[in-house]
Amino acid sequence: MNVNKTTIFRLRQCLQETNTVSDRPRSGRPRYNTQRRDRNLVRNHMNNRFLSASASSRQTRGRNNQRISANTVRRRLSTSSIRARRAYIGPILIQRHRHQRTLWAQEHAA
Protein backbone atom coordinates (compact mmCIF):
# COMPACT_ATOMS: atom_id res chain seq x y z
CA MET A 1 0.00 0.00 0.00
CA ASN A 2 3.08 2.22 0.03
CA VAL A 3 2.34 3.45 3.57
CA ASN A 4 4.60 3.58 6.58
CA LYS A 5 4.22 0.78 9.16
CA THR A 6 3.67 3.33 11.92
CA THR A 7 0.65 4.71 10.10
CA ILE A 8 -0.94 1.27 9.90
CA PHE A 9 -0.15 0.65 13.58
CA ARG A 10 -1.78 3.95 14.63
CA LEU A 11 -4.86 3.34 12.50
CA ARG A 12 -5.26 -0.16 13.95
CA GLN A 13 -4.83 1.14 17.49
CA CYS A 14 -7.38 3.93 16.88
CA LEU A 15 -9.83 1.41 15.42
CA GLN A 16 -9.52 -0.81 18.50
CA GLU A 17 -10.01 2.10 20.93
CA THR A 18 -12.80 4.05 19.24
CA ASN A 19 -14.24 1.61 16.64
CA THR A 20 -13.58 4.22 13.96
CA VAL A 21 -10.58 5.65 12.14
CA SER A 22 -12.10 9.07 11.44
CA ASP A 23 -10.52 12.18 12.86
CA ARG A 24 -11.61 13.24 16.30
CA PRO A 25 -12.66 16.81 17.02
CA ARG A 26 -9.76 19.03 17.92
CA SER A 27 -9.60 22.13 20.00
CA GLY A 28 -9.14 25.34 18.15
CA ARG A 29 -10.20 28.91 17.96
CA PRO A 30 -13.98 29.26 18.32
CA ARG A 31 -15.83 30.58 15.29
CA TYR A 32 -17.09 34.14 15.35
CA ASN A 33 -20.42 33.21 13.83
CA THR A 34 -22.75 30.36 14.50
CA GLN A 35 -24.17 28.41 11.59
CA ARG A 36 -27.49 30.12 12.14
CA ARG A 37 -25.93 33.57 11.80
CA ASP A 38 -24.10 32.41 8.69
CA ARG A 39 -27.43 31.39 7.15
CA ASN A 40 -28.90 34.78 8.04
CA LEU A 41 -25.93 36.48 6.41
CA VAL A 42 -26.48 34.51 3.20
CA ARG A 43 -30.22 35.25 3.32
CA ASN A 44 -29.56 38.99 3.69
CA HIS A 45 -27.27 38.94 0.66
CA MET A 46 -29.81 37.06 -1.38
CA ASN A 47 -32.33 39.83 -0.62
CA ASN A 48 -29.85 42.63 -1.39
CA ARG A 49 -27.18 41.42 -3.82
CA PHE A 50 -25.53 44.86 -4.02
CA LEU A 51 -24.72 45.02 -0.31
CA SER A 52 -20.95 45.13 0.03
CA ALA A 53 -19.09 42.76 2.33
CA SER A 54 -17.78 45.64 4.43
CA ALA A 55 -21.28 47.09 4.85
CA SER A 56 -22.56 43.68 5.80
CA SER A 57 -19.77 43.22 8.34
CA ARG A 58 -20.74 46.50 9.99
CA GLN A 59 -24.34 45.32 10.30
CA THR A 60 -23.59 41.79 11.50
CA ARG A 61 -22.40 40.95 14.97
CA GLY A 62 -20.69 37.70 15.83
CA ARG A 63 -20.64 35.73 19.05
CA ASN A 64 -20.39 37.77 22.24
CA ASN A 65 -21.45 40.85 20.23
CA GLN A 66 -18.07 40.99 18.45
CA ARG A 67 -17.70 42.62 15.07
CA ILE A 68 -16.81 40.32 12.21
CA SER A 69 -14.44 41.39 9.47
CA ALA A 70 -15.32 41.91 5.83
CA ASN A 71 -13.02 39.01 4.93
CA THR A 72 -15.02 36.74 7.22
CA VAL A 73 -18.19 37.81 5.41
CA ARG A 74 -16.56 37.11 2.04
CA ARG A 75 -15.46 33.64 3.18
CA ARG A 76 -18.92 32.80 4.51
CA LEU A 77 -20.54 33.95 1.28
CA SER A 78 -18.05 32.09 -0.89
CA THR A 79 -18.94 28.80 0.80
CA SER A 80 -22.47 29.41 -0.51
CA SER A 81 -21.12 30.42 -3.96
CA ILE A 82 -22.21 34.03 -3.48
CA ARG A 83 -20.08 37.09 -4.19
CA ALA A 84 -20.84 40.50 -2.78
CA ARG A 85 -21.49 42.73 -5.74
CA ARG A 86 -21.37 46.44 -6.28
CA ALA A 87 -24.02 48.16 -8.39
CA TYR A 88 -22.75 49.27 -11.81
CA ILE A 89 -22.06 52.97 -11.90
CA GLY A 90 -21.65 54.36 -15.37
CA PRO A 91 -23.48 55.15 -18.56
CA ILE A 92 -26.09 52.68 -19.68
CA LEU A 93 -25.14 51.69 -23.20
CA ILE A 94 -27.75 50.81 -25.77
CA GLN A 95 -27.04 48.98 -29.02
CA ARG A 96 -26.49 52.24 -30.95
CA HIS A 97 -23.88 53.41 -28.41
CA ARG A 98 -22.00 50.14 -28.62
CA HIS A 99 -21.96 50.36 -32.41
CA GLN A 100 -20.66 53.94 -32.32
CA ARG A 101 -17.92 52.97 -29.85
CA THR A 102 -16.86 50.09 -32.08
CA LEU A 103 -16.68 52.36 -35.14
CA TRP A 104 -14.65 54.95 -33.22
CA ALA A 105 -12.23 52.28 -31.99
CA GLN A 106 -11.78 50.89 -35.50
CA GLU A 107 -11.06 54.38 -36.88
CA HIS A 108 -8.47 55.18 -34.24
CA ALA A 109 -6.83 51.77 -34.07
CA ALA A 110 -4.90 52.25 -37.30
PyMOL commands that place a pseudoatom at each C-alpha (Angstrom):
pseudoatom trace, name=CA, resn=MET, resi=1, chain=A, elem=C, hetatm=0, pos=[0.000, 0.000, 0.000]
pseudoatom trace, name=CA, resn=ASN, resi=2, chain=A, elem=C, hetatm=0, pos=[3.080, 2.223, 0.025]
pseudoatom trace, name=CA, resn=VAL, resi=3, chain=A, elem=C, hetatm=0, pos=[2.339, 3.449, 3.574]
pseudoatom trace, name=CA, resn=ASN, resi=4, chain=A, elem=C, hetatm=0, pos=[4.601, 3.578, 6.582]
pseudoatom trace, name=CA, resn=LYS, resi=5, chain=A, elem=C, hetatm=0, pos=[4.215, 0.776, 9.162]
pseudoatom trace, name=CA, resn=THR, resi=6, chain=A, elem=C, hetatm=0, pos=[3.670, 3.331, 11.922]
pseudoatom trace, name=CA, resn=THR, resi=7, chain=A, elem=C, hetatm=0, pos=[0.650, 4.713, 10.099]
pseudoatom trace, name=CA, resn=ILE, resi=8, chain=A, elem=C, hetatm=0, pos=[-0.936, 1.266, 9.905]
pseudoatom trace, name=CA, resn=PHE, resi=9, chain=A, elem=C, hetatm=0, pos=[-0.150, 0.647, 13.578]
pseudoatom trace, name=CA, resn=ARG, resi=10, chain=A, elem=C, hetatm=0, pos=[-1.781, 3.951, 14.632]
pseudoatom trace, name=CA, resn=LEU, resi=11, chain=A, elem=C, hetatm=0, pos=[-4.861, 3.337, 12.502]
pseudoatom trace, name=CA, resn=ARG, resi=12, chain=A, elem=C, hetatm=0, pos=[-5.256, -0.158, 13.954]
pseudoatom trace, name=CA, resn=GLN, resi=13, chain=A, elem=C, hetatm=0, pos=[-4.831, 1.140, 17.493]
pseudoatom trace, name=CA, resn=CYS, resi=14, chain=A, elem=C, hetatm=0, pos=[-7.375, 3.928, 16.884]
pseudoatom trace, name=CA, resn=LEU, resi=15, chain=A, elem=C, hetatm=0, pos=[-9.829, 1.415, 15.423]
pseudoatom trace, name=CA, resn=GLN, resi=16, chain=A, elem=C, hetatm=0, pos=[-9.521, -0.806, 18.497]
pseudoatom trace, name=CA, resn=GLU, resi=17, chain=A, elem=C, hetatm=0, pos=[-10.006, 2.104, 20.925]
pseudoatom trace, name=CA, resn=THR, resi=18, chain=A, elem=C, hetatm=0, pos=[-12.802, 4.045, 19.240]
pseudoatom trace, name=CA, resn=ASN, resi=19, chain=A, elem=C, hetatm=0, pos=[-14.238, 1.610, 16.642]
pseudoatom trace, name=CA, resn=THR, resi=20, chain=A, elem=C, hetatm=0, pos=[-13.576, 4.221, 13.961]
pseudoatom trace, name=CA, resn=VAL, resi=21, chain=A, elem=C, hetatm=0, pos=[-10.578, 5.649, 12.139]
pseudoatom trace, name=CA, resn=SER, resi=22, chain=A, elem=C, hetatm=0, pos=[-12.103, 9.067, 11.435]
pseudoatom trace, name=CA, resn=ASP, resi=23, chain=A, elem=C, hetatm=0, pos=[-10.517, 12.184, 12.857]
pseudoatom trace, name=CA, resn=ARG, resi=24, chain=A, elem=C, hetatm=0, pos=[-11.606, 13.243, 16.304]
pseudoatom trace, name=CA, resn=PRO, resi=25, chain=A, elem=C, hetatm=0, pos=[-12.658, 16.811, 17.023]
pseudoatom trace, name=CA, resn=ARG, resi=26, chain=A, elem=C, hetatm=0, pos=[-9.757, 19.030, 17.917]
pseudoatom trace, name=CA, resn=SER, resi=27, chain=A, elem=C, hetatm=0, pos=[-9.603, 22.126, 19.997]
pseudoatom trace, name=CA, resn=GLY, resi=28, chain=A, elem=C, hetatm=0, pos=[-9.145, 25.343, 18.148]
pseudoatom trace, name=CA, resn=ARG, resi=29, chain=A, elem=C, hetatm=0, pos=[-10.201, 28.910, 17.957]
pseudoatom trace, name=CA, resn=PRO, resi=30, chain=A, elem=C, hetatm=0, pos=[-13.979, 29.255, 18.316]
pseudoatom trace, name=CA, resn=ARG, resi=31, chain=A, elem=C, hetatm=0, pos=[-15.828, 30.576, 15.291]
pseudoatom trace, name=CA, resn=TYR, resi=32, chain=A, elem=C, hetatm=0, pos=[-17.086, 34.139, 15.347]
pseudoatom trace, name=CA, resn=ASN, resi=33, chain=A, elem=C, hetatm=0, pos=[-20.422, 33.206, 13.834]
pseudoatom trace, name=CA, resn=THR, resi=34, chain=A, elem=C, hetatm=0, pos=[-22.745, 30.355, 14.503]
pseudoatom trace, name=CA, resn=GLN, resi=35, chain=A, elem=C, hetatm=0, pos=[-24.167, 28.409, 11.587]
pseudoatom trace, name=CA, resn=ARG, resi=36, chain=A, elem=C, hetatm=0, pos=[-27.491, 30.122, 12.145]
pseudoatom trace, name=CA, resn=ARG, resi=37, chain=A, elem=C, hetatm=0, pos=[-25.933, 33.567, 11.803]
pseudoatom trace, name=CA, resn=ASP, resi=38, chain=A, elem=C, hetatm=0, pos=[-24.098, 32.412, 8.686]
pseudoatom trace, name=CA, resn=ARG, resi=39, chain=A, elem=C, hetatm=0, pos=[-27.428, 31.387, 7.147]
pseudoatom trace, name=CA, resn=ASN, resi=40, chain=A, elem=C, hetatm=0, pos=[-28.900, 34.777, 8.040]
pseudoatom trace, name=CA, resn=LEU, resi=41, chain=A, elem=C, hetatm=0, pos=[-25.926, 36.476, 6.413]
pseudoatom trace, name=CA, resn=VAL, resi=42, chain=A, elem=C, hetatm=0, pos=[-26.483, 34.514, 3.205]
pseudoatom trace, name=CA, resn=ARG, resi=43, chain=A, elem=C, hetatm=0, pos=[-30.219, 35.248, 3.321]
pseudoatom trace, name=CA, resn=ASN, resi=44, chain=A, elem=C, hetatm=0, pos=[-29.561, 38.991, 3.690]
pseudoatom trace, name=CA, resn=HIS, resi=45, chain=A, elem=C, hetatm=0, pos=[-27.265, 38.936, 0.662]
pseudoatom trace, name=CA, resn=MET, resi=46, chain=A, elem=C, hetatm=0, pos=[-29.813, 37.061, -1.381]
pseudoatom trace, name=CA, resn=ASN, resi=47, chain=A, elem=C, hetatm=0, pos=[-32.326, 39.831, -0.618]
pseudoatom trace, name=CA, resn=ASN, resi=48, chain=A, elem=C, hetatm=0, pos=[-29.850, 42.631, -1.392]
pseudoatom trace, name=CA, resn=ARG, resi=49, chain=A, elem=C, hetatm=0, pos=[-27.177, 41.423, -3.819]
pseudoatom trace, name=CA, resn=PHE, resi=50, chain=A, elem=C, hetatm=0, pos=[-25.531, 44.861, -4.017]
pseudoatom trace, name=CA, resn=LEU, resi=51, chain=A, elem=C, hetatm=0, pos=[-24.722, 45.016, -0.309]
pseudoatom trace, name=CA, resn=SER, resi=52, chain=A, elem=C, hetatm=0, pos=[-20.948, 45.129, 0.033]
pseudoatom trace, name=CA, resn=ALA, resi=53, chain=A, elem=C, hetatm=0, pos=[-19.090, 42.761, 2.332]
pseudoatom trace, name=CA, resn=SER, resi=54, chain=A, elem=C, hetatm=0, pos=[-17.779, 45.638, 4.426]
pseudoatom trace, name=CA, resn=ALA, resi=55, chain=A, elem=C, hetatm=0, pos=[-21.282, 47.093, 4.854]
pseudoatom trace, name=CA, resn=SER, resi=56, chain=A, elem=C, hetatm=0, pos=[-22.556, 43.676, 5.798]
pseudoatom trace, name=CA, resn=SER, resi=57, chain=A, elem=C, hetatm=0, pos=[-19.774, 43.215, 8.338]
pseudoatom trace, name=CA, resn=ARG, resi=58, chain=A, elem=C, hetatm=0, pos=[-20.741, 46.501, 9.989]
pseudoatom trace, name=CA, resn=GLN, resi=59, chain=A, elem=C, hetatm=0, pos=[-24.342, 45.322, 10.302]
pseudoatom trace, name=CA, resn=THR, resi=60, chain=A, elem=C, hetatm=0, pos=[-23.589, 41.793, 11.499]
pseudoatom trace, name=CA, resn=ARG, resi=61, chain=A, elem=C, hetatm=0, pos=[-22.399, 40.949, 14.969]
pseudoatom trace, name=CA, resn=GLY, resi=62, chain=A, elem=C, hetatm=0, pos=[-20.690, 37.697, 15.831]
pseudoatom trace, name=CA, resn=ARG, resi=63, chain=A, elem=C, hetatm=0, pos=[-20.641, 35.732, 19.054]
pseudoatom trace, name=CA, resn=ASN, resi=64, chain=A, elem=C, hetatm=0, pos=[-20.390, 37.774, 22.237]
pseudoatom trace, name=CA, resn=ASN, resi=65, chain=A, elem=C, hetatm=0, pos=[-21.446, 40.846, 20.233]
pseudoatom trace, name=CA, resn=GLN, resi=66, chain=A, elem=C, hetatm=0, pos=[-18.072, 40.991, 18.449]
pseudoatom trace, name=CA, resn=ARG, resi=67, chain=A, elem=C, hetatm=0, pos=[-17.695, 42.618, 15.073]
pseudoatom trace, name=CA, resn=ILE, resi=68, chain=A, elem=C, hetatm=0, pos=[-16.807, 40.320, 12.214]
pseudoatom trace, name=CA, resn=SER, resi=69, chain=A, elem=C, hetatm=0, pos=[-14.437, 41.385, 9.472]
pseudoatom trace, name=CA, resn=ALA, resi=70, chain=A, elem=C, hetatm=0, pos=[-15.324, 41.913, 5.829]
pseudoatom trace, name=CA, resn=ASN, resi=71, chain=A, elem=C, hetatm=0, pos=[-13.023, 39.011, 4.927]
pseudoatom trace, name=CA, resn=THR, resi=72, chain=A, elem=C, hetatm=0, pos=[-15.021, 36.737, 7.220]
pseudoatom trace, name=CA, resn=VAL, resi=73, chain=A, elem=C, hetatm=0, pos=[-18.190, 37.810, 5.412]
pseudoatom trace, name=CA, resn=ARG, resi=74, chain=A, elem=C, hetatm=0, pos=[-16.563, 37.110, 2.044]
pseudoatom trace, name=CA, resn=ARG, resi=75, chain=A, elem=C, hetatm=0, pos=[-15.463, 33.639, 3.180]
pseudoatom trace, name=CA, resn=ARG, resi=76, chain=A, elem=C, hetatm=0, pos=[-18.919, 32.797, 4.510]
pseudoatom trace, name=CA, resn=LEU, resi=77, chain=A, elem=C, hetatm=0, pos=[-20.545, 33.946, 1.283]
pseudoatom trace, name=CA, resn=SER, resi=78, chain=A, elem=C, hetatm=0, pos=[-18.053, 32.086, -0.887]
pseudoatom trace, name=CA, resn=THR, resi=79, chain=A, elem=C, hetatm=0, pos=[-18.944, 28.796, 0.805]
pseudoatom trace, name=CA, resn=SER, resi=80, chain=A, elem=C, hetatm=0, pos=[-22.465, 29.409, -0.515]
pseudoatom trace, name=CA, resn=SER, resi=81, chain=A, elem=C, hetatm=0, pos=[-21.121, 30.420, -3.958]
pseudoatom trace, name=CA, resn=ILE, resi=82, chain=A, elem=C, hetatm=0, pos=[-22.208, 34.030, -3.485]
pseudoatom trace, name=CA, resn=ARG, resi=83, chain=A, elem=C, hetatm=0, pos=[-20.077, 37.087, -4.185]
pseudoatom trace, name=CA, resn=ALA, resi=84, chain=A, elem=C, hetatm=0, pos=[-20.837, 40.504, -2.781]
pseudoatom trace, name=CA, resn=ARG, resi=85, chain=A, elem=C, hetatm=0, pos=[-21.487, 42.730, -5.737]
pseudoatom trace, name=CA, resn=ARG, resi=86, chain=A, elem=C, hetatm=0, pos=[-21.372, 46.441, -6.277]
pseudoatom trace, name=CA, resn=ALA, resi=87, chain=A, elem=C, hetatm=0, pos=[-24.018, 48.164, -8.388]
pseudoatom trace, name=CA, resn=TYR, resi=88, chain=A, elem=C, hetatm=0, pos=[-22.754, 49.272, -11.807]
pseudoatom trace, name=CA, resn=ILE, resi=89, chain=A, elem=C, hetatm=0, pos=[-22.057, 52.970, -11.896]
pseudoatom trace, name=CA, resn=GLY, resi=90, chain=A, elem=C, hetatm=0, pos=[-21.647, 54.355, -15.369]
pseudoatom trace, name=CA, resn=PRO, resi=91, chain=A, elem=C, hetatm=0, pos=[-23.479, 55.146, -18.557]
pseudoatom trace, name=CA, resn=ILE, resi=92, chain=A, elem=C, hetatm=0, pos=[-26.085, 52.682, -19.684]
pseudoatom trace, name=CA, resn=LEU, resi=93, chain=A, elem=C, hetatm=0, pos=[-25.145, 51.686, -23.203]
pseudoatom trace, name=CA, resn=ILE, resi=94, chain=A, elem=C, hetatm=0, pos=[-27.752, 50.812, -25.769]
pseudoatom trace, name=CA, resn=GLN, resi=95, chain=A, elem=C, hetatm=0, pos=[-27.042, 48.985, -29.020]
pseudoatom trace, name=CA, resn=ARG, resi=96, chain=A, elem=C, hetatm=0, pos=[-26.495, 52.240, -30.951]
pseudoatom trace, name=CA, resn=HIS, resi=97, chain=A, elem=C, hetatm=0, pos=[-23.882, 53.411, -28.411]
pseudoatom trace, name=CA, resn=ARG, resi=98, chain=A, elem=C, hetatm=0, pos=[-21.998, 50.139, -28.619]
pseudoatom trace, name=CA, resn=HIS, resi=99, chain=A, elem=C, hetatm=0, pos=[-21.964, 50.356, -32.415]
pseudoatom trace, name=CA, resn=GLN, resi=100, chain=A, elem=C, hetatm=0, pos=[-20.656, 53.940, -32.322]
pseudoatom trace, name=CA, resn=ARG, resi=101, chain=A, elem=C, hetatm=0, pos=[-17.917, 52.971, -29.852]
pseudoatom trace, name=CA, resn=THR, resi=102, chain=A, elem=C, hetatm=0, pos=[-16.860, 50.086, -32.083]
pseudoatom trace, name=CA, resn=LEU, resi=103, chain=A, elem=C, hetatm=0, pos=[-16.680, 52.358, -35.145]
pseudoatom trace, name=CA, resn=TRP, resi=104, chain=A, elem=C, hetatm=0, pos=[-14.645, 54.947, -33.224]
pseudoatom trace, name=CA, resn=ALA, resi=105, chain=A, elem=C, hetatm=0, pos=[-12.227, 52.275, -31.991]
pseudoatom trace, name=CA, resn=GLN, resi=106, chain=A, elem=C, hetatm=0, pos=[-11.779, 50.891, -35.502]
pseudoatom trace, name=CA, resn=GLU, resi=107, chain=A, elem=C, hetatm=0, pos=[-11.057, 54.381, -36.881]
pseudoatom trace, name=CA, resn=HIS, resi=108, chain=A, elem=C, hetatm=0, pos=[-8.472, 55.183, -34.243]
pseudoatom trace, name=CA, resn=ALA, resi=109, chain=A, elem=C, hetatm=0, pos=[-6.826, 51.770, -34.070]
pseudoatom trace, name=CA, resn=ALA, resi=110, chain=A, elem=C, hetatm=0, pos=[-4.903, 52.254, -37.297]
for i in range(1, 110): cmd.bond("trace and resi %d" % i, "trace and resi %d" % (i + 1))
show_as sticks, trace
zoom trace
